[in-house]
Amino acid sequence: MNKDCIILHIPHSSLTVPEEALHQYDAGFLQEELLLLTDRYTDELFALPYTSIVFPYSRLFCDVERFRDDAQEEMSQKGMGTIYTRTHDNIEYRKVTSEEKRKILSAYYDAHHQKFEKLVDEKLNEYGEALIIDCHSFNPYPLPHEKDKTQRPDICIGLDEFHTDTKLAFYLKDSFERKKYSVKINSPFQGSIVPLKYYRRNKNVSSVMIELNRKLYMNRLGKKTEIFQKLKDDLEEIFLGGLYVYSNC
């Protein structure tokens, strides 16, 4: 088992919208949407000594965790597919031409997934295994566009029945609960990303999603709280203290 087979995927931490795309948005809505939908600080909280891939632009510009084809992506029906056009409460605030969408998908979405796939290829070639940690956060309360309206835990662990090892899931759940965090499996969000090249095809590519409740580390204005460092320290202890032992790599 080698911890070097681990890849941290951090897709939603950025607040950046490319300047050339700002004309597409109604500026009156953009800042609120950035506050509500950005997994702010996840790039800092998951700054661990593993290989990482961080998407440098906001999900409001291009969401690299959605299916590229709108016909496959259920959130596209809410204007929140790869290219967001509607707010969390279903108000249109962005207009994108077909040509602009084509360019964004090619230059940003495809480029990110090519890099991601290459990293997985490299891990498989060198170690025979790859473990993806999909790093996210969520609001303390459900937003209108979100399906799961149940009470939210501190930590959500997202599993894929094909790509997530049961021992790894139990290690993570037990580790967080030992530190007094409440934990749910696949609630309020479920699954974990795997490059399509390997999705449901190669069990040597493992994946698990970690979602952090934002109340643990920031306030509703997006500012870090005094317990930010404690959460960061806890994550470091859990992810460096034996995570790879419970993975397949």
Secondary structure by P-SEA (a helix, b strand, c coil): cccccbbbbbcccccccccccccccccccaaaaaaccccccccccccccccccccccccccccccccccccccccccccccccccccccccccccccaaaaaaaaaacaaaaaaaaaaaaaaaaaaccbbbbbbccccccccccccccccccccbbbbbbcccccaaaaaaaaaaaaaabbbbbccccbbbbbcccccccccccccbbbbbbccccccccccccccaaaaaaaaaaaaaaccccccccc
